[in-house]
Amino acid sequence: MGDEKRGSIAFFSTYRPPLPLDIYSSPLLVTSRKDELHMTDGLSYNYNAQIIPSNALKKILTRPKMASEGNGADVDSGRLSAMVFVSERENLETLHIALQFKNDDENSLRVKVFSFSDVFDTFNGIRMEDSGCIAGDYLVYVTTKDELRDRRQPWTAVYKTNLKTSETSRLTLKVISNLKCDRVADLSPAVSPSGKQIAVASFQNYGGWDGEIEDLKTDIFVMKTDPPLGRKMVIRNGGWPSWGSDNVIFFHRKVGDFWGVFRADISKGRATEFFRVTPDGMDAMTPAAINATTVAVATIRQKSKFGDIRVETQYRHIEIFDTTGQQQPRQITMNIRPKADHFNPFVIDGGKRIGYHRCKSEMLKVRVFPTFSPDGSKLAFVDNEFKNVWVADNKGLRIVQKTRGPDSIFAPVWNQNPEKDVLYVCMGPSFNATEKLDICAIPEASRGRGHHKILTAVSNNAFPSTSPDDY
């Protein structure tokens, strides 16, 4: 180990914002950004929240690690409220409880965060937890704490933890054999208004996961909170259930090219008729029911393509839809931050406020395609618009090659001879097999002279790689 050499790896990632996600809420009648309320302490990535009802919070405050933080009188007076959410502050995606103390300033909260597993002494191993929600005396959630049985198969299971005793039990069916048809994994638990029923999106009827990425093949099952669970399927082909009443479930599914939110009446068991709440021709997902006829959803009203400079309707926003047709959709986040993506709405104070998570900043400075020079002294990369090549070294950070517009340059790589100071890049539309795409050399790259030389003939050429003897 004494001769071990260590270095650095540069990379970029997709589907994860470069700035932390955090949780906010807004009233239904939004007038300005000042109406938006920050719901956490601002540390780490925080998302997927649900409000903790007053009765449940009073039980949580009896736990030894919480008893000094407040009491029932604080809850009844409105001085203290709480929510359960996912945070990555302990290098795992696990549930946390935020105690929210009201300040004199109505637009701010003093927040103190506790790990759910620390408060209730549940699990302490490697795991992920999500979708926390309250069912009477229980916190219901999904976790991967159980042992994985099969490679490339989900093993998420729904559990409940008693808020008084911390007794924890599994609600998802256990696998009883190694047969594919017996693989059961549940997602997105949601509790009915009475607290007596739990809806989940489940792979149960599909024999597990079959490689799908965005459109997961799940059905919605309903079970009782207390045994006997009486688990039964109520909606075929649906995900992300949310209860409008004890007989009404909102959910999302993909139909054709677009995601939509639907409403189903399950009073007679399995639903066979579905009412589409959101219009076709736009994406709508992750419903949060306010009541049996009103639901908050995340929408993308106009699809975008890779390389687009997005307009406001191409961002993900929170809207409220009325299924009776008496009210037009109500925009929530479009009026606050039109050029930011907002996710996974949740209901506060019976619908007086709507919560969601978003990036902390809408002015994201993202870099892609990093490449080190052979001696490690220089780092080159492309901006997120695929418009300019940048170099960072001991002289600072600067643009060394500009193009006329976005989606014009990508995939830089250094010549293996550091004395030559040459970068090779792709110039032309990215990831488009039908357009002309050239490999170009940028001589004296770190000097930023802005010159380049085309190295390839008329064709589609991409992703250059230089050999060690390229001198």
N, C-alpha and C positions, 0 to 999 in steps of 0.2 A: 504493500500500500504506500510505502514511502516514495516510490517512483511514479505514483499515479499523477497524471496530468489532467487538469481540468480546464475547460474553456467555456464559451458562451454559445447559446443557440438563439438565433433571431427567428421569429415566426409571427404570423398574424392569424387571427381567428375570425370566424363568421358566426352569426346568430348569438353573439354575446356582446352587449354594448361596452365600449371602452371606458365609460363612466358608470359608477354604481347605480343600480336601480334603487328607487326608494318609494315610499308609500305616501300618498297625499289624498286629500278629499276636497270636494267643492259642493256648495249648495246647488239646488236645482235652478235657482235664478242667479246666474253668474253675471257680475257687472265688470269685474277687473281681476287681474292676477292676485290682488290682495285678498280675494275671497278664498283662494286656495290655501289649505291648512296642511302643514307638514306633520305627519303622524308618528314619526319615530325619532330616535336620537341622532340619526344621520350617519351612523357608523356602518360600514360594510354594505353589501348588497342585501336589500330587504324587499320582499314581494309576497304576493298571494295571501292577503290578509282577510280576516273576518272579525267582526266586532264580538266581544264577549258580553252577553247580557248581564244585567245587574245582579240577578240572583246567583248566577254562576260565579261572578267576580267576588261576591261576598264569601263563597265557599273557598275560592282560591286564596283569599286573604287570611284564611285560618291556617294555611300551611306554615310551618315554622320559619321558612326562609322569606315569607311574605308578611308575616304578622305585624312587623314594625313599620310597614309601608303605608298602612291605612286601615280603615274599618268600615263597617256597614253605614255609619252616619256619613262618611265621606262620599260613599257611593250614592246614597239617597239624596244628598244635597247637590249632586252633579259635579262636585269638585274633583272626583276621581272616576275615570273610566278606563277601559282596557281593550286590547285586541290581541289576537293570536296571529302570528305570521311566520314566514320562513326567512331565516337570516343565515348568511355565510360567515358570520363573525368568528366562528370557531373552526373554520376551515372545513366545515361540513354544511350541507343544506338541511338544516334542522329547525324544528319549531321553537319559537320564542314567544314570550308574553311581554307586551309593552304596557306598563302602567302609565296612564296619561293624566297628569295633574293640570288642571285649568289655571292659566295665568290671568292676571288682571286684563291683559291684552287678549281680546277674544280671538285674535288671529294667530295665537301661538300656544304651544303646550310645553310643559316640562315633562320629559319622558324618561322613564327608567326601564331598562330591558333586562329580563331574566330568561335563562334557558329553561325550557319546559322540562327537560330531563333532569335538571338539577333540582327544580322545585318539587317534582313528583317522584324522583328517584326511579325512573323507568329504565331507559336503555343508555348505555355509555359506549357501545362499540361503533364500528364504522357502519354508517347507515345514511339514508336520506329520509326526510319526513316532509309531508306536504298536506295541504288541504285541511287544515285544522278547523273544526266547527263544533259548536256546543249543542248537546242533546240532553237537556235537563241537568242531571248531576254528572254528566260525562263529557269529556273532550273526545271527539271522534276525529280520526286522521288516518293517513296512509303512510306506510313505512316500508323500507327494505331491510329491516333488521333481521329477518329470518334468512336461513341459509339458502343459497341458490341451488336449485335442483338440476336445471338444464341450461346448457350454454345457449346464448342468443334467445333467451326467453325471459319475460318479465316475472318478477317475484314480489311485486308490490302487494301488500295486504292491508286491509282496513282493520284498525284496532280501536278500542275505546278504553279510556282511563278514567276511573272514578275520581271526581274532584275532591271528595272527602277523604277517601281511604287510600288513594293512588293505586288501587287494584286495577290491573290491566288485563284485558282479554282480547282474543282475536275474533273478528266478525266474518272475515273472508273464509270461504270453505277451504278446508285443508285438502291437499292432494292425497288421494287414497291409493294410487298406484302409479306406475310409470307410463301408463297409456297416455297418448297425446290428448285424448278427449277429456282427461281428468285434470289438465292444467288449468288452474284458476288464478287469475290476477285481477285485482280491482283497482280502479282509479277514481279520483274526483268525488269523494263522498259528500253528500249534501243531506242535511237534516230537515225534516218537515216542520212546519210551524208549531205543531203540537209537541215535537221532540220525540215522538213515538216511532217514527219511521226514518229509514236511511236509504237514500238512492245512491247507486254507484254505477259507473261505467265499467263494464267487465268484458274480459276476453273469453269468458266461460264457454260460450257457444262456438267459438272459433278454434278451440284447441291450442290457444296461445297466440303468440305474435308471429306474423308471416313476413316480416321485413318492411312493412309500410312505415313511412316516416311522418307525414303530416296527417293523413286521413286514417287514423287508427280504426281498425275494425272492431268496434265494441257495441254491445247492447246495454240497455239500462235495466238494472235489477233493483227491486225494492225489498227490504227486509225490516223486521222490527228491531228496535234498539235492544230489547230484552228478550231472552229465550222464552219459547221457541221462536227462532228467527223467521221462519216461514218465507224463506227467500224465493222470489219469483220474478220472471222477466216481464216487464211491462211495456218496453219500447224496443223494437228491433231497429238496429242501425242508428245509434245516437250516442252522444257523449256530453260531458259537462252538464249534468242535471242540476236544476235549481227549482225549488218548490214555490209555486205561487199560492197554493193552499194545500191541505192534506190530500186533495184529489187532483191537483193540477201540477204538472211538471213542464217547465221550459227546458229545452236542450238544443244543441246544435248538431248539424250534420251537413255533409257536402253533397250537393245535388248538381251534377254537371260540372261547370267550371267555378261555381261559387259556393261559399259557405253561407248557410242561413240559420236563423233561430226559429224554432218551432214550439208550438204549445200543444200539449196532449192532456186529455181528461182520462185518468186511470181509475175512476170511481167504480168501474165494472171489471177491473182487472187489466188485462193486456189491451193497450190502445190500438185501434185500427184506423182511426182518423186523426189527421194532424193539421193544424192551422199554421200556415207560414206567417210568422210575425213580421219578418223583415223582407223587403222586396227583393226579387231576383235581379241579377245584374250588378250586385255589390256583395262584398263579403261582410258577414256579421257572425260573431262568435262569442263564446264565454258568457252566457246570460247570467244575470243576477236578478232574480224576481223581487219586485217590490210588493206586489200582491197578485191576485189571480188574473189580472188583466193588464198589468204594467210591468215592464222589465227593462233593466239597463243592460246594454250590450256594447261590445267593442266592434267598431265598424271600420272598413276600408272602402270608401265609396268609389274609388277609381284605382284600378290595378296599375302597378308600375313595373317597368322592365329594368333589368340590370343596366346601369349606366345612366338612368334617368336622373335629372335634377328634379326631385319630387315637388309637386304642388301640394297645397293644403289638403285636398281631398284624397291624396295618396298616402297620407299618414293615418295611423290607427287612432281613432277617437272614440270617446264614450258618448253614447246617445241613449235616450229613453224612448221606448216605443209603447204605444197604447193599442191593445188588441181590439178595442171596441170601435176604433175608427173615429172617435170623437175628437182626438187631438193629433196634431202633426208631431213627427219625431222631434224631440227636444235635444239640442246640442248642449253638451256640458263642457268638454275640454277644448273644443274648437274655438270657443270664445276666450280661452285663457292662453293656451300655447298651441297655436294652429300648426306649427312645424315641429311637433314632438309626437312620439308614439306613446300611447297609453294602453294599459293592459288590465285585464281581469277585474272588472268592476265588482264592488261589494256595497251592501246597503247599510246605511247608518241612520239611527233615529227614525226607523220606519219609513225611510225614503226621503227625509229632509235633506240629507247629504248623501253623496255617492263617493265612495273611495275607489282608488285604483293605484297602480304603480307605473312609474315612468323613469327615464333617465334623469339624473339630477341637473343636467344641462342639455339644452337643445343645440348648442354650438359645439358639436363634436369635431375634434380634430383627429381623424383616423388615418393611419398609415398602413400600407400594404406592400407585399413583395419585398421584404428586407433582404439584403445581401451584404455580407462582410467582404472586404478586400482580403487577399491572401495573408497579409501580415496582421490583419485585425485592426488596423489603424483607422479605417474608414467604414462607415455604414451608409449604404444607399437604399432608397426606398421610393415608392410612388405614393402620391396623395390619394385620398379616397375617391376623387373624381377621375382618376386615371388621366390626369392632365399634366402634371409636372413631376420631374425626378428631383429628389432632394439628396443631399449628402451631409452627413454629420461626421466631423472629425475634431481634432484639437483646435481647429480654427473656428468651430461653431457649426451652426445649422444654416443651410442655404439651398436655394433652387439652382440646379446646374443645367437643366434642360426644360424649356417651356414648349407647350404645344398650343394650337389654336383653340382647342376646346376640350370638353370632357370626353372620356372613353377614347383616348388617342394614344396612350403609351402605358406599358406595363412590363413586368417580368425582367427587371434589370439583373445583370450578372457581371462581375468583374473579370477582366483579363487576369490570368494566373500570374503574370509577371507584374509585381507591384510597381516597378519602375516605369511601366508604360502608362499607368493611370488611365486605363480605357474601360469604359462601361459598354456592354452590349444590351440593347433593349428591343422590345417589340413595339413597332409604331403602326397604329391603325386600330380599327374597332376590335375590342376584346371578345373572345369566345364567340366568334361569328365565322363560320366555315365558308361563307359565300362571298366575303369581302376581301379585298387586297390587304395583306398584312406583311410588313417587312421586318427583317432583322437589321438593325442599324448599330453602328459603332459611334460612341461619343468619345472622341479623343480629349486628353487632358481634362477628364471629367471633373476632378475636384477644383479646377480653376473656374469652372462655370462659364466657359466661353459661349456655350449654347450651340456649338456646331455639331453636326452629325453626318455620317456617311452611310448610304444605303448599301447593304452587302448582298441582298438577295434579288432575284429576278421577279417578274410579275407572277405572283402566286400567293398562297396563304401559308406563311411561315411563322412559327411561334416557339417560345420557350427555349432560347439559346442556352447552351452549356459549353463551357470552355474546358479544354484538356489541360493537364498540368504542364505539358510541353508546348503550350501555345505562347511562344515567344516571338 
